Amino acid sequence: MPKGSWLDVGLFIQNFLIAAEDLGFATCAQASFADYPDVVRAVLSLEKVDIVCGIALGYKDLNHPLNSYRTERDPLENFTQWYE
């Protein structure tokens, strides 16, 4: 991919995610697709394309048990510093 085009790709992905959310879809950008470009190309029957990321697109199911899972997080004070 030519130098500088990563910015274009990032902007496209950002706007795609925002537009999809505006239309009522839930999205999740998945950069891990770029770690396995040969597998992605084979599964999707693609040739000569750069794999930058995948995007999951669907509808939210807020009642699904997985959506109530929460991980422990450090308190904000542990990793921020406020200046006045």
Secondary structure, DSSP 4 states (H G I P E B T S, - for coil): --TTHHHHHHHHHHHHHHHHHHTT-EEEEEGGGGG-HHHHHHHHT--S-----EEEEE---TTSGGGG-------GGGT-----
